[in-house]
Amino acid sequence: MKTSLERLSVYVDDDRKPIMTLGDVQTEDGSKVLLQKIKDLTDAPTDAVAASVFFRRLGFLLAAQFQTIAIHKKVFAGSLEQVGIIEEENTFKFMVPSVGFIEVLDTQQTLRFVLDTYGHPLVQLFSKQAHISKLILWENIWGYVIWVYSLLIKEDIKSASQDLDFLLQDDTWKPQMRRSPFKQYLQNQTALDAMKDYKRVTCCLLKEMPDTNKCPYCPHAK
């Protein structure tokens, strides 16, 4: 489990000192500090672009959680304060303590827990703080979620399809959102078909970074 998490930029019992925790950034002042760190590191021109950069990294954390639920029937259930952010190779990765992992007893309840704990609060805060659409932030996360689930489905992990189906249901996202954004991004395709010819619904704004072109899957790409 530890090795598979590290492949998704989540380190367990790492002894490095984090630059911040997700608990630190889950405040107005903390989010401003993180956005400035991202702008200093990446030359992101605005808070919106900086937030987009960060949520592409946060996508690894949620994808790692969903993978661990599907394969190992475990989940990291620690608080945001227990999730450290580390700077490595000019990007951001995460660290968590092994004591925070628990057995999954109810899969659907656990999937909602992941969204409610590590997704919705951060999306809501950064959307407001950085003036960026929630749909962009969730699609940044979705890019890694669909990648992980498509691999699990190919590997015939039985629970993967069931878990993804639950995340595509509108009720799973209420009351924070009226509809499942994941369902919206899938655009009536299967996960494998959508991954094979991956296209975004929203623009991730990274084309606004210095010396950066549009992504090949950008909705604005011709």
C-alpha positions in Angstrom: 0.0 0.0 0.0 2.8 2.4 0.9 4.5 2.0 -2.5 1.3 2.5 -4.4 0.6 5.7 -2.4 4.1 7.0 -3.1 3.5 6.6 -6.9 0.6 9.0 -6.4 2.8 11.5 -4.5 1.5 10.6 -1.1 4.2 9.6 1.4 3.4 7.6 4.6 5.4 8.3 7.8 7.8 10.6 6.0 10.2 12.4 8.3 10.5 15.6 6.3 9.1 18.8 7.7 6.0 20.0 5.8 5.9 23.5 4.6 2.2 23.6 5.7 -0.7 21.2 6.4 -4.0 21.1 4.7 -5.4 22.3 8.0 -3.2 25.4 7.8 -4.5 26.2 4.3 -8.1 25.7 5.3 -8.2 29.3 6.5 -8.4 32.6 4.7 -4.9 33.6 5.8 -3.4 30.1 5.2 -4.8 29.9 1.7 -3.3 33.3 0.9 0.1 32.1 2.1 -0.1 28.9 0.0 -1.2 30.8 -3.1 1.7 33.1 -2.7 4.1 30.1 -2.3 2.7 28.6 -5.5 3.1 31.9 -7.4 6.7 32.2 -6.1 7.5 28.6 -7.2 5.8 28.4 -10.5 5.4 32.1 -11.7 1.7 31.6 -11.8 0.4 35.1 -12.8 -2.8 35.1 -10.7 -4.4 33.5 -7.6 -6.8 31.6 -9.9 -3.9 30.0 -11.9 -2.1 29.2 -8.6 -5.2 27.5 -7.2 -5.5 25.5 -10.4 -1.9 24.4 -10.0 -2.5 23.3 -6.5 -5.7 21.3 -7.2 -3.9 19.4 -9.9 -1.7 18.2 -7.1 -4.6 17.7 -4.7 -6.1 15.4 -7.3 -3.3 12.9 -6.5 -4.4 12.8 -2.8 -8.0 12.0 -3.6 -7.1 9.6 -6.3 -4.8 7.8 -3.9 -7.6 7.6 -1.3 -10.0 6.1 -3.9 -7.4 3.6 -5.0 -6.7 2.5 -1.4 -10.4 2.1 -0.8 -10.8 -0.1 -3.9 -7.7 -2.3 -3.5 -6.9 -2.4 0.2 -10.3 -1.6 1.8 -8.6 1.0 3.9 -8.7 4.8 4.0 -6.7 7.6 5.5 -9.2 9.1 7.9 -7.0 11.7 9.6 -7.8 15.4 9.9 -6.6 18.0 7.4 -4.1 19.0 10.1 -2.5 15.5 9.7 -1.9 16.0 5.9 1.4 17.7 5.4 2.3 19.5 2.2 6.0 19.0 1.1 7.8 20.8 -1.7 9.8 18.4 -3.9 11.0 18.7 -7.5 9.4 22.1 -7.9 6.0 20.8 -7.1 3.9 19.9 -4.1 3.3 16.4 -2.6 1.6 15.1 0.5 2.6 13.2 3.6 0.3 11.4 6.1 0.9 9.3 9.2 0.2 5.5 9.1 -1.8 5.7 12.3 -4.5 7.7 10.4 -5.5 4.6 8.2 -8.6 2.6 9.2 -10.5 -0.3 7.7 -13.4 0.5 5.4 -16.6 -0.9 6.7 -19.1 1.0 4.5 -17.6 1.8 1.1 -20.2 4.4 0.0 -20.0 6.2 3.4 -16.2 6.2 3.1 -16.3 7.7 -0.4 -18.5 10.5 0.8 -16.2 11.0 3.7 -13.3 11.5 1.4 -15.3 14.1 -0.6 -16.6 15.8 2.5 -13.2 16.0 4.3 -10.5 16.4 1.7 -12.6 17.8 -1.3 -15.5 20.1 -0.6 -14.0 22.3 2.1 -10.9 23.1 0.1 -12.7 23.5 -3.2 -15.2 25.9 -1.6 -12.5 28.0 0.1 -10.1 28.3 -2.8 -12.9 28.9 -5.3 -14.0 31.9 -3.2 -10.4 33.0 -2.3 -8.9 32.7 -5.8 -12.0 33.6 -7.8 -12.0 30.4 -9.7 -14.9 28.1 -10.7 -15.5 25.0 -8.5 -15.9 23.0 -11.8 -12.4 23.8 -12.8 -11.0 22.7 -9.4 -13.0 19.5 -9.4 -12.0 18.7 -12.9 -8.4 19.1 -12.0 -9.0 16.4 -9.3 -11.1 14.4 -11.8 -8.2 14.0 -14.2 -6.3 11.8 -11.7 -9.4 10.1 -10.4 -10.5 8.8 -13.8 -6.9 7.8 -14.6 -6.7 5.7 -11.4 -10.2 4.1 -11.8 -9.5 3.3 -15.5 -6.4 1.4 -14.4 -8.2 -0.4 -11.7 -11.0 -1.4 -14.1 -8.5 -2.7 -16.6 -6.9 -4.7 -13.7 -10.4 -6.2 -13.0 -10.6 -4.7 -9.5 -14.3 -5.5 -9.0 -15.1 -2.7 -6.6 -13.6 0.0 -8.8 -16.6 0.2 -11.2 -19.1 0.2 -8.3 -17.1 2.9 -6.5 -16.9 5.1 -9.6 -20.7 4.6 -10.3 -21.4 5.9 -6.8 -19.2 9.0 -7.4 -21.2 9.6 -10.6 -24.5 9.8 -8.7 -25.9 13.3 -8.1 -27.0 12.4 -4.5 -23.4 11.6 -3.5 -22.5 15.3 -3.9 -25.5 16.8 -2.2 -25.9 19.2 -0.4 -22.6 20.8 -1.4 -23.4 20.5 -5.1 -26.6 19.8 -7.0 -25.1 17.4 -9.5 -22.1 15.2 -9.7 -19.3 17.1 -11.5 -17.6 13.8 -12.3 -20.7 12.7 -14.2 -20.6 16.0 -16.1 -16.9 15.5 -17.1 -17.5 11.9 -18.3 -20.0 13.2 -20.9 -21.9 9.9 -21.2 -18.8 7.9 -21.9 -17.5 4.9 -20.1 -14.4 5.6 -18.0 -12.2 3.6 -20.3 -13.5 5.4 -23.4 -13.2 8.8 -21.8 -9.6 8.0 -20.7 -8.7 6.8 -24.1 -9.6 10.1 -25.7 -9.3 12.4 -22.7 -10.9 15.8 -23.1 -11.6 18.4 -20.5 -14.9 20.2 -20.1 -13.3 23.3 -18.5 -10.0 25.0 -19.1 -7.5 24.5 -16.3 -6.0 28.0 -16.9 -2.4 26.6 -17.1 -2.2 28.2 -20.6 -1.8 31.5 -18.7 1.5 30.3 -17.2 4.7 31.8 -18.7 5.9 29.9 -21.8 3.0 27.5 -21.6 0.7 26.4 -24.5 -2.8 25.0 -24.3 -3.0 21.4 -23.2 -3.8 19.0 -25.9 -7.1 18.1 -24.1 -8.1 21.7 -23.5 -11.7 22.5 -24.6 -10.3 25.7 -26.3 -7.7 23.7 -28.3 -8.5 23.6 -32.0 
